[in-house]
Amino acid sequence: MAKIAFLGLGVMGYPMAGHLKAAGHDVTVFNRTAAKAEAWVAEHGGEMALTPKAAVSGADFVMACVGNDDDLRHVCVGDEGAFHGMKPGAIFVDHTTVSAKVTAELYASAKDKGLAFVDAPISGGQAGAENGILSVMCGGDQADYDAAEPIIQAYARICRRIGETGAGQMTKMCNQIAIAGLVQGLSEALHFAEKAGLDGRAVVEVISQGAAGSWQMQNRHETMLDDHFDHGFAVDWMRKDLGICLATAEETGASLPVTALVDQFYKDVQKIGGSRWDTSSLIKRLRALD
């Protein structure tokens, strides 16, 4: 079993680190709010540290799941960052959804220090993390991925290397682009059903078995119909991700008209108080227009 440090114990990182401990690994955790790390140790055992640098001492693998580009830079190369404490040859696995730009920057910094860096953003939401069935899309050197993949399997349903460094983050952008359009389409379908006086559950029971079916439809239609949005992936985080997608599209020349439109719809949701609502709350915007 490996010696592992896990940095970031949010709604995703907390259960992911738990799966690593349950798999028999020696796990040390760090969280910016120390109380969360203390709670994790009380629940799972293992150790906690007060800085990323202290957490990674002697670790073979360092997993991170934090908030954004700046958060990731801080835990990697800040004054007490992980890169200052990792042993030569250790592998840093980043599960945060960030820009490909910061991924390239930190990959180069890791290489300069004799470390490895794998970008490995995740999809599957809080439920996927808790149940250990996340989709993990990776970029980085093949040998580094091969070493990290058995560790990642503790919380993955599927884990694949897509290409060189940054390819994992680019794939996560594809994921978010696809989700944005799907959730808007589902919201419009359910809103239409409501306005037409149809039983939304009966409608979904039928159409989910055909070409319209999706994970979003299967897992979110009931809570959308019940006007229940205090779960899952928050609108604030989705807007952060879509912002990355749109900025990258500008750089690559890709056209993302639907993504840009849905991003503005999420902005409308924020304006009506939905910053922390689940992303399926797009239907709330349609109801507010009535």
Secondary structure as UniProt FT lines:
FT   STRAND          3..7
FT   TURN            11..12
FT   HELIX           13..22
FT   TURN            23..24
FT   STRAND          26..30
FT   HELIX           34..44
FT   STRAND          47..48
FT   HELIX           52..55
FT   TURN            56..58
FT   STRAND          61..64
FT   HELIX           69..77
FT   TURN            79..80
FT   HELIX           82..84
FT   TURN            88..89
FT   STRAND          91..94
FT   HELIX           100..112
FT   TURN            113..114
FT   STRAND          116..119
FT   STRAND          122..123
FT   HELIX           125..131
FT   STRAND          134..139
FT   HELIX           142..152
FT   HELIX           153..155
FT   STRAND          156..163
FT   TURN            165..166
FT   HELIX           167..195
FT   TURN            196..197
FT   HELIX           200..207
FT   TURN            208..212
FT   HELIX           215..225
FT   TURN            226..227
FT   HELIX           235..252
FT   HELIX           257..271
FT   TURN            272..273
FT   TURN            275..276
FT   HELIX           279..281
FT   HELIX           282..288
//
